[in-house]
Amino acid sequence: MNNPITLAGLKIVLVDDEEMLNEVNKALLEKAGATVSVFVDAIKAIQHIETNNTDIDVVICDYQMPGQIKGDHIYRMISQHYPLIKCLMLSGFISSEILGVPVEDILQKPISYKALLNSISKK
């Protein structure tokens, strides 16, 4: 019998400009026990991460965001300044464009609920 994956106690920041995906992913992550903050704006997400970095366990960000800041920028910022925060990137495509992000931290859209939970619970 498989035990369901629980994210109880985890504080997750979700950054994606697709509001419908945010709603679905937030509901699924909360169902698994996580507390989720959602941002559609990369700059506001970065400000939140910088202000609350000691109270965040995981950041999940979309690669392709509107404006100048892409998900790989957020990924590198977290890796350099907040190494205790796990960061995963969602992308509709896997490309060599996403430099500096290990392939195991890139999640292909659309991602299944089980794959998302497995990726968050690794490490």
Disulfide bonds with the S-S distance in Angstrom:
none
